[in-house]
Amino acid sequence: MPSPEPVTNPNIATGSGHIPVLLHEVIRLTAPQPGEHVVDCTLGAGGYAEAFLQATAPAGQLLGIDLDAALAPRVRERLAPFGERFRLVHGSFAALASIAKGFPMPSIIVADLGLSSVALDNPERGFSFQQDGSLDMRMDQSKGETVVDLIRESSVAQLEHILKIYGEEPHSHTIAHAIVAAAKRQPITRTIQLVEVIDAAYRAILHAPAGRKLWLGRGLHPATRTFQALRIAVNKELASLEVMLPQAFELLGAGGRLAIVSFHSLEDRMVKQFMKQLCARCVCPRPTASQLEAGVAPEQLQCTCSRIPRATSITHKAVQASPEEISINPRSRSAKLRVIRKT
């Protein structure tokens, strides 16, 4: 499959304005061709969509899906030059199969699981712990509970579970206890309030003095894991991803490419395992090394399943941002891209 023409839009090529993460790698590895159809499950500001619409000209169509209706006016204006080749739907990619009904069979489905820079930079959305704003964190502000609701209604045990599972926070119990205790004294409704509670909890854990900025290993802010966990919980991000992945794969025709960009280990682990299973040549049970050493190997030693893989891996390991991209867009440093092709 030949490589597509290079992206020509200067806003994409130079990184001015909105900077789509791993854009060039996504385009290179999915190799969109003229006339192919694309589904962008996380439209955001339209960076990927614009590049795909350029590469699939003159007849390729793109269906863009996004939970955040607030982005619609801006992205519609950006992609207006592509006319009827572009279609926008406000909704969750968890409903991908039903949303895509009536759209031509896609050759490429892409999802950037990261938070939109536009939403992150808006303090009143509550996603950033570096700015004061309302503790909302909903990607779809038209429905669902906010982080304010979640904190108010959660017990220490419930909040600890969220922080431990979704944030992989090593001090989940201490921080959950501190948040619930603080919320009983005064409702936590602002990001700055939550940051102050987490900061105080970490200072007590580390015996760190007050009055000095506190950072953890690798420059990690103490609130990073907690904010991630609460955002994942209110938006049901992992559950939606789990439901979307098989729908996306089934929508593709033979030779179709599925590309996912993830930003934390929970997402990447789910994507990696899903793709690994599709690409596996054998699913027969295998003995462990310890069983072989002990001479106890109840599982079979030879493959009998004769399984034909349903996909081939285009990225044999996750593709990450180059140092150059990270220097331009620091938010890309945790991004991981995985791509498979349907057989």
C-alpha positions in Angstrom: 0.0 0.0 0.0 1.6 3.3 -1.1 2.2 6.1 1.4 -0.2 9.0 1.3 0.7 12.4 0.2 2.2 14.6 3.0 -0.2 16.7 5.0 -0.2 20.2 3.5 -2.2 22.2 6.0 0.3 24.5 7.8 -1.6 24.4 11.1 -1.0 20.7 11.1 2.5 20.6 9.6 4.0 23.2 11.8 2.1 22.6 15.0 0.6 26.1 15.2 -2.7 26.3 17.1 -4.1 22.9 18.1 -1.5 20.2 17.9 -2.8 16.6 17.2 -0.7 14.1 19.1 1.3 11.6 16.9 -0.5 12.9 13.8 2.2 12.1 11.3 2.6 8.6 12.7 -1.2 8.0 12.6 -1.3 9.0 8.9 1.8 7.1 8.0 0.8 3.9 9.6 -2.8 3.9 8.6 -1.9 5.0 5.0 -5.2 6.5 3.9 -5.8 6.4 0.2 -8.0 8.5 -2.1 -11.6 7.5 -1.9 -11.3 5.6 1.4 -13.8 6.3 4.2 -12.7 7.1 7.8 -14.4 7.2 11.2 -12.8 9.4 13.8 -14.2 8.3 17.1 -12.8 11.3 19.1 -13.1 14.2 16.7 -11.9 16.9 19.2 -10.6 20.0 17.4 -10.5 18.1 14.1 -6.8 17.7 13.6 -6.8 14.1 12.6 -10.0 14.6 10.6 -8.5 17.4 8.5 -5.5 15.3 7.7 -7.6 12.3 6.7 -9.9 14.3 4.6 -7.0 15.7 2.7 -5.5 12.3 2.2 -8.7 10.7 1.0 -9.7 13.4 -1.4 -11.5 13.8 -3.7 -14.3 11.3 -2.7 -13.4 9.9 0.7 -15.8 10.6 3.5 -15.2 11.0 7.3 -17.6 10.5 10.2 -16.5 12.4 13.3 -17.9 11.5 16.7 -17.4 13.4 19.9 -18.9 13.6 23.4 -18.1 17.2 23.8 -20.8 19.3 22.0 -18.9 22.5 22.9 -16.3 21.8 20.3 -18.8 21.4 17.4 -19.0 25.1 16.2 -15.2 25.4 16.0 -14.6 22.0 14.2 -17.5 22.6 11.8 -15.9 25.9 10.8 -12.5 24.2 10.4 -13.8 21.4 8.3 -16.4 23.4 6.3 -14.2 23.4 3.2 -14.7 19.6 2.8 -18.4 20.1 2.5 -20.6 16.9 2.5 -17.5 14.7 2.8 -17.5 15.5 6.5 -20.3 14.4 8.9 -20.3 15.2 12.7 -22.3 13.3 15.3 -22.5 14.3 19.0 -22.4 11.1 21.0 -20.3 8.4 22.7 -18.1 6.0 20.7 -19.6 3.3 23.0 -22.5 3.5 20.5 -20.3 3.4 17.5 -22.1 0.6 15.6 -25.5 2.5 15.7 -23.9 5.9 15.0 -22.2 4.5 11.9 -25.3 3.0 10.4 -25.8 4.5 7.0 -22.2 5.6 6.7 -20.1 3.8 4.0 -17.9 0.9 5.3 -14.8 2.5 6.8 -11.3 1.6 5.8 -9.9 3.3 8.8 -11.2 3.9 12.3 -9.1 6.1 14.7 -9.5 7.1 18.3 -7.4 9.5 20.3 -8.3 8.8 23.9 -6.7 11.9 25.2 -8.5 14.9 26.6 -9.1 17.7 24.1 -6.6 20.6 24.6 -9.5 23.0 24.2 -11.4 21.4 27.1 -8.3 21.0 29.2 -7.4 24.7 28.8 -10.9 25.9 29.9 -10.7 26.2 33.7 -14.5 25.9 34.2 -14.5 22.4 32.7 -12.5 21.3 35.8 -10.0 19.0 34.1 -6.9 20.8 35.1 -5.4 20.9 38.6 -3.2 23.9 37.6 -6.2 26.3 37.2 -9.1 27.1 39.5 -12.5 26.1 38.1 -15.7 24.2 38.8 -15.2 20.5 39.5 -17.2 19.2 36.6 -14.9 17.0 34.4 -17.8 15.7 32.3 -16.8 15.3 28.6 -20.6 15.6 27.8 -21.9 18.5 29.8 -25.5 17.7 28.8 -25.9 14.8 31.2 -24.4 12.7 34.0 -22.9 13.4 37.4 -20.0 15.8 37.9 -17.0 15.2 40.2 -18.8 17.4 42.7 -21.6 14.9 42.8 -19.2 11.9 42.9 -17.3 13.3 45.9 -20.5 14.2 47.8 -22.1 10.8 47.3 -19.0 8.6 47.8 -17.9 6.8 50.9 -14.2 6.5 51.8 -14.2 2.9 50.5 -15.9 3.9 47.2 -13.5 6.8 46.6 -10.5 4.7 47.5 -11.6 2.1 44.9 -11.8 4.7 42.3 -8.4 6.2 43.1 -6.7 2.8 43.3 -8.2 1.3 40.1 -8.5 4.3 37.8 -5.6 6.4 39.1 -3.3 3.6 40.3 -2.7 5.9 43.3 -0.5 4.2 45.8 -1.9 6.3 48.7 -5.5 5.8 47.7 -6.9 5.2 51.2 -5.2 8.2 52.8 -6.2 10.6 50.0 -9.8 9.2 49.9 -10.1 9.6 53.6 -8.8 13.2 53.4 -11.2 14.1 50.6 -14.3 12.7 52.3 -13.3 14.3 55.6 -12.8 17.7 54.0 -16.1 17.4 52.1 -17.9 16.9 55.3 -16.5 20.1 56.7 -17.2 22.1 53.5 -18.5 21.0 50.0 -15.6 20.5 47.6 -16.8 22.3 44.4 -13.7 23.9 43.0 -10.5 22.3 41.6 -8.3 24.5 43.9 -10.1 23.0 46.9 -9.4 19.5 45.8 -5.8 20.2 45.0 -5.3 21.7 48.5 -6.7 18.6 50.1 -4.5 16.2 48.1 -1.5 18.4 48.6 -2.0 18.4 52.4 -2.5 14.6 52.4 0.8 14.1 50.5 2.7 16.4 52.7 1.6 14.4 55.7 2.6 11.1 54.0 6.0 12.5 52.9 6.6 14.7 56.0 7.1 17.6 53.6 7.0 21.1 55.0 4.4 23.6 53.9 5.1 26.6 51.7 7.1 24.8 49.0 5.8 23.3 45.8 5.5 19.5 46.1 6.3 17.3 43.2 6.7 13.5 43.1 9.0 11.4 41.0 9.5 12.4 37.3 7.9 15.7 38.0 4.5 14.3 38.8 2.1 16.7 40.6 0.5 15.1 43.6 -3.0 15.7 42.2 -2.3 14.0 38.8 -3.5 10.5 39.7 -6.6 11.6 41.6 -7.8 13.9 38.8 -7.2 11.2 36.3 -9.2 8.7 38.4 -12.1 11.0 39.0 -12.3 12.0 35.3 -12.3 8.3 34.2 -15.0 7.5 36.7 -17.5 10.3 35.9 -17.1 9.7 32.1 -17.0 5.8 32.3 -14.1 6.0 30.0 -12.7 2.4 30.4 -16.2 0.8 30.1 -16.9 2.8 26.9 -13.5 1.8 25.5 -14.1 -1.8 26.2 -17.5 -1.7 24.4 -16.1 0.4 21.4 -13.1 -1.7 20.5 -15.0 -4.8 19.2 -17.6 -2.6 17.4 -14.8 -0.7 15.6 -13.1 -3.9 14.5 -16.3 -5.5 13.2 -17.2 -2.3 11.2 -14.0 -2.5 9.2 -13.8 -4.4 5.9 -10.9 -6.7 5.0 -7.7 -4.6 5.0 -9.2 -2.0 7.3 -7.0 -0.3 9.8 -7.8 0.4 13.5 -5.6 3.0 15.2 -5.8 3.9 18.9 -3.8 6.5 20.7 -3.9 6.0 24.5 -2.5 8.2 27.3 -2.2 6.0 30.4 -1.5 2.4 31.3 -5.1 1.4 31.9 -6.2 2.3 28.4 -3.0 1.1 26.7 -3.3 -2.3 28.5 -6.8 -2.8 27.3 -6.0 -1.8 23.7 -2.9 -4.0 23.7 -4.7 -7.1 25.0 -7.6 -6.6 22.5 -5.3 -6.3 19.5 -3.0 -9.1 20.7 -6.0 -11.5 20.8 -7.0 -10.6 17.3 -3.5 -11.1 16.0 -2.8 -14.3 17.9 -2.1 -17.4 15.8 -2.8 -19.8 18.7 -5.2 -19.8 21.6 -4.5 -23.3 22.9 -3.7 -23.5 26.7 0.0 -23.6 27.3 2.0 -24.9 30.3 3.8 -22.5 32.5 7.6 -22.6 32.9 7.1 -23.8 36.5 4.8 -26.6 35.5 7.4 -27.8 32.9 10.2 -27.7 35.4 8.1 -29.7 37.9 7.1 -32.2 35.3 3.4 -31.3 35.7 2.0 -30.0 32.5 -1.7 -30.8 32.1 -2.1 -28.4 29.2 -1.3 -29.5 25.7 2.2 -28.9 24.3 1.3 -28.5 20.6 -1.2 -26.3 18.9 -4.4 -27.9 17.7 -6.6 -24.9 17.3 -5.4 -24.1 13.8 -6.6 -20.6 14.4 -6.3 -18.0 11.6 -5.5 -14.6 13.0 -8.2 -12.0 12.4 -5.7 -9.2 12.2 -2.1 -8.4 11.7 -0.1 -5.9 13.8 1.2 -2.8 12.0 2.9 -1.5 15.2 4.6 -4.5 16.8 5.1 -2.3 19.8 3.6 1.0 20.8 4.7 4.0 18.9 5.5 7.0 21.0 6.2 10.7 20.3 9.6 11.8 19.3 11.7 14.1 21.4 11.0 16.9 18.9 7.2 16.5 19.2 7.4 16.3 23.0 9.4 19.6 23.0 6.6 21.3 20.9 3.7 19.5 22.7 4.6 18.2 26.2 1.1 16.6 26.4 2.3 14.0 23.8 4.9 12.5 26.1 2.6 9.8 27.5 0.9 9.0 24.2 1.1 5.5 22.8 -0.2 4.5 19.3 -1.1 1.0 18.3 -2.4 0.0 14.9 -3.7 -3.3 13.4 -5.0 -4.3 10.0 -8.0 -6.6 9.6 -7.3 -9.7 7.5 
